[in-house]
Amino acid sequence: MPSEGGINAVSLSRLLGGKIDIDKFFISLIRRIDKNIAGLKDHRAGLIASWIRYQSDISGRKIKLMSGGRQKTYTALKATKKGTVITTEGRELKGEVFFL
């Protein structure tokens, strides 16, 4: 923990007033993380679309897309209000993760 400040460390057993079952704690933590990841997977396309919608103009910028273990590069022509990116090759990217 850095000495400059930040988040103070707190003992979990002190907060709960006794010993804790570490296995039970980590199982519940993993379940909670898994539930959150599953929720992200369900809403993946919507999250990407809203992210694209609020970006500055990406027209003419290079887009790198991972597809089938290969990296493909496209040039963005325009982004629609629904978050679909249309490339100069005519391909529509809907809910796909890409890098600028």
Buried (B, 14 or more C-beta within 10 A) or exposed (E): EEEEEEEEEEEEEEEEEEEEEEEEEEEEEEEEEEEEEEEEEEEEEEEBBEEBEEEEEBEEEEBEBEEEEEEBEBEBBEBEEEBBBBBEEEBEBEEBEBEE
